[in-house]
Amino acid sequence: MSVDAIVHTQFPEGYTVFFGVDGKVIMTPRSEEHSGTIRSLQIDTLALGRHAK
């Protein structure tokens, strides 16, 4: 993603956006409810193994 594309992108309200060194865009919710949902999905994915999608 180019810098120009990032500057003109409107990210959803309620999310914190991080840009990784490898070019990944990481969006994390700011509310406890959303954070809990994301944590649950991460735990479920880990339980299913590394090939889970």
Rosetta constraint file for C-alpha pairs under 8 A:
AtomPair CA 1 CA 5 HARMONIC 6.39 0.50
AtomPair CA 1 CA 6 HARMONIC 6.98 0.50
AtomPair CA 1 CA 23 HARMONIC 7.04 0.50
AtomPair CA 2 CA 6 HARMONIC 6.45 0.50
AtomPair CA 3 CA 7 HARMONIC 6.19 0.50
AtomPair CA 4 CA 8 HARMONIC 6.43 0.50
AtomPair CA 5 CA 9 HARMONIC 6.16 0.50
AtomPair CA 11 CA 15 HARMONIC 7.61 0.50
AtomPair CA 11 CA 17 HARMONIC 7.78 0.50
AtomPair CA 14 CA 29 HARMONIC 6.01 0.50
AtomPair CA 14 CA 30 HARMONIC 5.61 0.50
AtomPair CA 14 CA 31 HARMONIC 7.37 0.50
AtomPair CA 15 CA 27 HARMONIC 6.05 0.50
AtomPair CA 15 CA 28 HARMONIC 5.36 0.50
AtomPair CA 15 CA 29 HARMONIC 4.42 0.50
AtomPair CA 15 CA 30 HARMONIC 5.55 0.50
AtomPair CA 16 CA 27 HARMONIC 5.61 0.50
AtomPair CA 16 CA 28 HARMONIC 5.24 0.50
AtomPair CA 16 CA 29 HARMONIC 6.33 0.50
AtomPair CA 16 CA 30 HARMONIC 6.70 0.50
AtomPair CA 17 CA 25 HARMONIC 6.94 0.50
AtomPair CA 17 CA 26 HARMONIC 5.67 0.50
AtomPair CA 17 CA 27 HARMONIC 4.50 0.50
AtomPair CA 17 CA 28 HARMONIC 6.52 0.50
AtomPair CA 18 CA 25 HARMONIC 5.91 0.50
AtomPair CA 18 CA 26 HARMONIC 5.00 0.50
AtomPair CA 18 CA 27 HARMONIC 6.34 0.50
AtomPair CA 19 CA 23 HARMONIC 6.53 0.50
AtomPair CA 19 CA 24 HARMONIC 5.92 0.50
AtomPair CA 19 CA 25 HARMONIC 4.77 0.50
AtomPair CA 19 CA 26 HARMONIC 6.16 0.50
AtomPair CA 20 CA 24 HARMONIC 4.97 0.50
AtomPair CA 20 CA 25 HARMONIC 6.20 0.50
AtomPair CA 20 CA 26 HARMONIC 7.22 0.50
AtomPair CA 28 CA 35 HARMONIC 7.50 0.50
AtomPair CA 29 CA 34 HARMONIC 5.74 0.50
AtomPair CA 29 CA 35 HARMONIC 5.88 0.50
AtomPair CA 30 CA 34 HARMONIC 7.17 0.50
AtomPair CA 30 CA 35 HARMONIC 6.89 0.50
AtomPair CA 31 CA 35 HARMONIC 6.11 0.50
AtomPair CA 32 CA 36 HARMONIC 5.98 0.50
AtomPair CA 33 CA 37 HARMONIC 6.35 0.50
AtomPair CA 34 CA 38 HARMONIC 6.23 0.50
AtomPair CA 35 CA 39 HARMONIC 6.16 0.50
AtomPair CA 36 CA 40 HARMONIC 6.13 0.50
AtomPair CA 37 CA 41 HARMONIC 6.30 0.50
AtomPair CA 38 CA 42 HARMONIC 6.19 0.50
AtomPair CA 39 CA 43 HARMONIC 6.19 0.50
AtomPair CA 40 CA 44 HARMONIC 6.11 0.50
AtomPair CA 41 CA 45 HARMONIC 6.01 0.50
AtomPair CA 42 CA 46 HARMONIC 6.19 0.50
AtomPair CA 43 CA 47 HARMONIC 6.21 0.50
AtomPair CA 44 CA 48 HARMONIC 6.33 0.50
AtomPair CA 45 CA 49 HARMONIC 6.42 0.50
AtomPair CA 45 CA 50 HARMONIC 7.52 0.50
AtomPair CA 45 CA 52 HARMONIC 6.06 0.50
AtomPair CA 45 CA 53 HARMONIC 7.65 0.50
AtomPair CA 46 CA 50 HARMONIC 6.64 0.50
AtomPair CA 48 CA 52 HARMONIC 5.91 0.50
